[in-house]
């Protein structure tokens, strides 16, 4: 019998790519997002290409009751949920001084509380069966914040705290439920075209950029292997580790580079779409407009899959450095 996965934010971006990766691996799917048309298109494509069953459930993850209804509908139609993946997000490109309390509230409800709601609905069912996996999707920006993305960064920091607290509770209760987190780099998704933007210039991801299939593969790997956390891409590793060493220096660097790196020279189109409070219509898919600038693979996933090999390589490197530093005088 095919396993069942629920993917939030499945209408576009990383969520859409993740849905395809799970479908490729033979999972039946429940796809959650606000846009019914994109969900229905995804269902048609995934069922025809991979021969799996897929269920479109239009859902605003900021609404806990709606998420709970989606979880019940999934199990009624497809069976017990084996994997729940929390991907949905919403944000605004703007400095704090230009944001409203309502924008902060909405972005936090979707990006942070959406993952809380999904986790709670999944865990309540997995707890009874004492099995299952929950994947929370984080970001390098959940370790090292950048200007113009305070809503998103705050939410991703919160997800880390929530996930860590819950992990200890799962261990305390001796549950055989796996909780993991996948932290992403800059990804080529439609968010840079439809996220609310108050900067007057089109937003762009900070290079290097990865295609959404890269985090999708990492998410599937995290869901099917016992890893506490997976970091995707060297920029994620660099941001996390560098912030531990010299956070003050990075603050000053980002005061300039954090603006230039996230804004193109293209003027923001008049009446540019903004998906914060309502879904944006249109033929959006997994990819954004940066296909020619995006990488299709991540060497760093190798490090997580082959830790023993990496440790051996690092050990040999350290020995070599030590011999050079402390060799014959």
PyMOL commands that set and color helices and strands:
alter all, ss='L'
color gray80, all
select helices_A, chain A and resi 13-24+36-50+64-77+96-98+101-129+140-142+150-172+191-194+212-224+234-245+247-260+291-293+300-305+307-326
alter helices_A, ss='H'
color red, helices_A
select strands_A, chain A and resi 4-8+28-33+54-58+83-86+92-93+132-139+177-184+187-188+196-197+201-203+209-211+229-231+263-267+294-295
alter strands_A, ss='S'
color yellow, strands_A
deselect
rebuild
show_as cartoon
